[in-house]
């Protein structure tokens, strides 16, 4: 019984660690400036419909400081490469 419980806990924990990120939730942090799902209605650039490679390059440039923006530098640097690629895919489909 005790051994089964340990295996169950390990199974649940491992599936939680390797779960796909909730992309709508991850992208929602961009909504404050870039609009819901990247559909900006103001002066900020639209993220919706951007080509993936362009999005990735811009985020890498912000993170490295090659493209200047104090706000975006902090945001871009906080994402992993995998998260940036997932965001690029998400916004391209919007």
LINLINNOR-V143275 format. One record per pair of residues at least 12 apart in sequence whose ideal C-beta (glycine too) atoms are under 6 Angstrom apart, sorted by sequence separation. I is the first residue (numbers start at 1). J is the second residue. D is the distance in whole Angstrom. If there is no record, write none. Layout:
I_J_D + I_J_D
//
This chain:
34_47_5 + 63_76_4 + 62_76_4 + 63_77_4 + 59_76_5 + 59_84_5 + 56_84_6 + 56_88_5 + 55_88_4 + 52_88_4 + 52_89_6 + 52_92_5 + 50_91_6 + 48_91_6 + 47_91_4 + 48_94_4 + 38_91_5 + 38_94_5 + 37_94_5 + 27_90_5 + 23_90_5
//
